[in-house]
């Protein structure tokens, strides 16, 4: 049973976009590894930008600079 964990920042990702990610990740495992889509699990974790850091700064801080 393949398990895919997608982590994204919680910045206005729609239900439709999440559905596309789940469908696309599942299809990728089918196409590349011949996995059964019925047993493929995809989980999307949305992380607050205060809890995601890049280069020593939170994404919230980095976004404020742009």
BATI-734179 format. One line per field, with one value per residue: residue number from 1; residue in three letters; x, y, z of N, C-alpha, C, CB in turn. Coordinates in steps of 0.05 Angstrom, whole numbers, padded with zeros to 5 digits. Glycine has a CB too. Layout:
BEGIN
k: NUM:...
r: ala:...
npx: X:...
npy: Y:...
npz: Z:...
capx: X:...
capy: Y:...
capz: Z:...
cpx: X:...
cpy: Y:...
cpz: Z:...
cbpx: X:...
cbpy: Y:...
cbpz: Z:...
This chain:
BEGIN
k: 1:2:3:4:5:6:7:8:9:10:11:12:13:14:15:16:17:18:19:20:21:22:23:24:25:26:27:28:29:30:31:32:33:34:35:36:37:38:39:40:41:42:43:44:45:46:47:48:49:50:51:52:53:54:55:56:57:58:59:60:61:62:63:64:65:66
r: unk:unk:unk:unk:unk:unk:unk:unk:unk:unk:unk:unk:unk:unk:unk:unk:unk:unk:unk:unk:unk:unk:unk:unk:unk:unk:unk:unk:unk:unk:unk:unk:unk:unk:unk:unk:unk:unk:unk:unk:unk:unk:unk:unk:unk:unk:unk:unk:unk:unk:unk:unk:unk:unk:unk:unk:unk:unk:unk:unk:unk:unk:unk:unk:unk:unk
npx: 00017:00020:00039:00031:00053:00037:00061:00041:00039:-00011:-00042:-00092:-00108:-00151:-00207:-00214:-00163:-00135:-00159:-00142:-00087:-00087:-00109:-00071:-00023:-00035:-00043:00008:00037:00012:00026:00083:00102:00067:00027:-00031:-00087:-00129:-00108:-00075:-00054:-00063:-00043:-00055:-00021:-00032:00007:00016:00042:00074:00097:00132:00195:00248:00314:00326:00285:00216:00163:00122:00149:00184:00147:00126:00166:00166
npy: -00024:00039:00101:00169:00231:00296:00359:00424:00497:00532:00566:00587:00542:00509:00463:00437:00440:00409:00360:00350:00344:00297:00261:00265:00249:00196:00175:00180:00142:00096:00099:00100:00061:00020:00013:-00005:00035:00031:00018:00059:00111:00180:00236:00302:00351:00413:00466:00518:00581:00605:00562:00539:00538:00570:00576:00596:00630:00643:00626:00662:00710:00714:00719:00769:00802:00805
npz: 00000:-00022:00007:00006:00026:00024:00037:00046:00048:00084:00048:00020:-00012:-00054:-00048:-00096:-00119:-00083:-00091:-00143:-00134:-00103:-00140:-00181:-00156:-00143:-00194:-00215:-00185:-00204:-00259:-00259:-00222:-00226:-00187:-00148:-00152:-00117:-00068:-00055:-00015:-00003:00032:00051:00083:00112:00129:00174:00156:00194:00217:00182:00158:00120:00101:00152:00166:00179:00134:00134:00148:00104:00062:00074:00060:00005
capx: 00000:00035:00030:00043:00047:00043:00060:00039:00031:-00040:-00047:-00115:-00110:-00179:-00214:-00210:-00134:-00127:-00169:-00123:-00062:-00092:-00112:-00046:-00003:-00044:-00038:00037:00045:00001:00041:00111:00108:00045:00013:-00060:-00098:-00148:-00093:-00056:-00063:-00050:-00051:-00045:-00019:-00029:00023:00015:00068:00091:00110:00148:00219:00266:00337:00327:00263:00189:00151:00107:00168:00193:00125:00122:00188:00162
capy: 00000:00064:00123:00194:00253:00322:00381:00450:00518:00536:00592:00588:00520:00501:00435:00427:00436:00386:00336:00346:00333:00269:00245:00264:00232:00169:00167:00178:00116:00077:00100:00095:00037:00000:00009:-00006:00060:00025:00016:00081:00131:00206:00254:00329:00366:00441:00477:00547:00593:00610:00537:00530:00556:00567:00593:00608:00648:00632:00633:00687:00732:00715:00730:00797:00817:00808
capz: 00000:-00023:00023:-00003:00044:00012:00056:00033:00066:00085:00035:00001:-00030:-00056:-00048:-00123:-00122:-00067:-00106:-00166:-00123:-00096:-00165:-00196:-00142:-00146:-00222:-00218:-00175:-00223:-00284:-00256:-00206:-00230:-00162:-00149:-00141:-00095:-00043:-00053:00004:-00006:00054:00048:00108:00108:00150:00176:00147:00218:00225:00160:00155:00097:00105:00179:00171:00173:00108:00139:00146:00077:00045:00080:00047:-00024
cpx: 00018:00022:00045:00034:00056:00040:00060:00033:00001:-00048:-00067:-00114:-00139:-00183:-00209:-00180:-00124:-00135:-00151:-00097:-00065:-00094:-00086:-00025:-00010:-00037:-00008:00047:00035:00019:00070:00117:00087:00031:-00017:-00071:-00117:-00134:-00073:-00069:-00048:-00061:-00039:-00045:-00015:-00016:00021:00042:00086:00106:00127:00171:00236:00289:00337:00304:00237:00180:00135:00125:00177:00172:00121:00143:00183:00140
cpy: 00025:00085:00148:00216:00279:00343:00407:00471:00523:00563:00589:00566:00510:00471:00422:00422:00412:00360:00330:00335:00304:00252:00243:00247:00202:00159:00163:00151:00093:00075:00091:00068:00015:-00007:00009:00020:00055:00023:00038:00103:00157:00224:00281:00342:00396:00453:00507:00559:00602:00585:00524:00549:00549:00586:00609:00628:00634:00641:00659:00711:00736:00727:00760:00814:00821:00826
cpz: 00000:-00006:00014:00016:00031:00033:00040:00054:00063:00073:00012:-00020:-00030:-00054:-00075:-00128:-00107:-00080:-00129:-00156:-00116:-00120:-00179:-00183:-00144:-00174:-00227:-00208:-00192:-00247:-00280:-00243:-00209:-00204:-00166:-00137:-00118:-00068:-00039:-00036:-00001:00016:00048:00075:00101:00133:00151:00170:00171:00227:00203:00156:00131:00103:00131:00185:00165:00146:00111:00136:00118:00058:00050:00067:00017:-00031
cbpx: -00019:00038:00033:00035:00060:00024:00083:00017:00047:-00051:-00020:-00115:-00090:-00191:-00244:-00221:-00119:-00139:-00198:-00119:-00053:-00118:-00133:-00035:-00002:-00074:-00050:00051:00035:-00028:00040:00124:00111:00057:00021:-00070:-00112:-00163:-00079:-00049:-00060:-00056:-00042:-00062:00005:-00057:00053:00006:00062:00073:00088:00131:00235:00253:00340:00352:00265:00169:00133:00094:00192:00202:00099:00123:00214:00156
cbpy: 00000:00073:00118:00201:00250:00327:00379:00450:00544:00533:00603:00615:00497:00511:00431:00446:00462:00387:00341:00373:00349:00267:00259:00292:00240:00166:00187:00201:00112:00083:00128:00117:00044:-00025:00030:-00031:00075:00000:-00011:00093:00122:00218:00242:00345:00356:00455:00468:00555:00617:00620:00517:00528:00554:00573:00613:00622:00674:00640:00610:00687:00727:00687:00715:00802:00803:00781
cbpz: 00024:-00052:00054:-00033:00073:-00013:00076:00011:00060:00113:00023:-00012:-00023:-00082:-00039:-00144:-00114:-00038:-00115:-00180:-00098:-00079:-00183:-00199:-00112:-00141:-00241:-00203:-00146:-00231:-00295:-00240:-00177:-00243:-00141:-00133:-00163:-00102:-00041:-00081:00033:-00034:00081:00027:00126:00103:00147:00205:00130:00241:00233:00133:00180:00070:00081:00182:00153:00195:00097:00168:00165:00067:00051:00111:00052:-00036
